[in-house]
Amino acid sequence: MSRVCELTGKKAMVGNNVSHAMNKTKRKFNANLVKKRFYVPEEDNWITLKVSTSALKTINKIGISAAIKEAKSKGFLK
């Protein structure tokens, strides 16, 4: 499975490693993802999502139901 946040759509970015001599080599900046279980009271069940840590802050702020609704409207979640 790819390293993509299921709520925000964040994924790996490409950049450069830069040495002191300014030599540049390609590298990957992966998203900070965690696998987390959430309880959805409206559906009365638990769901497991692979989310970024910034999405966890959003869930704490607006709630899991609103976050899922927003992700579905943006097309990140089925």
RAPE-V379467 format. One record per backbone hydrogen bond with DSSP energy under -1.0 kcal/mol. NH is the residue of the N-H (numbers start at 1). CO is the residue of the C=O. If there is no record, write none. Layout:
BEGIN
{{NH | CO} {NH | CO}}
END
This chain:
BEGIN
{{4 | 2} {5 | 10} {6 | 50} {9 | 5} {13 | 29} {15 | 27} {17 | 25} {19 | 23} {22 | 19} {25 | 17} {27 | 15} {29 | 13} {33 | 31} {34 | 51} {36 | 49} {38 | 47} {40 | 45} {44 | 40} {45 | 40} {47 | 38} {49 | 36} {51 | 34} {53 | 32} {56 | 52} {57 | 53} {58 | 54} {59 | 55} {60 | 56} {61 | 57} {62 | 58} {63 | 59} {67 | 63} {68 | 64} {69 | 65} {70 | 66} {71 | 67} {72 | 68} {73 | 69} {74 | 70} {76 | 71}}
END
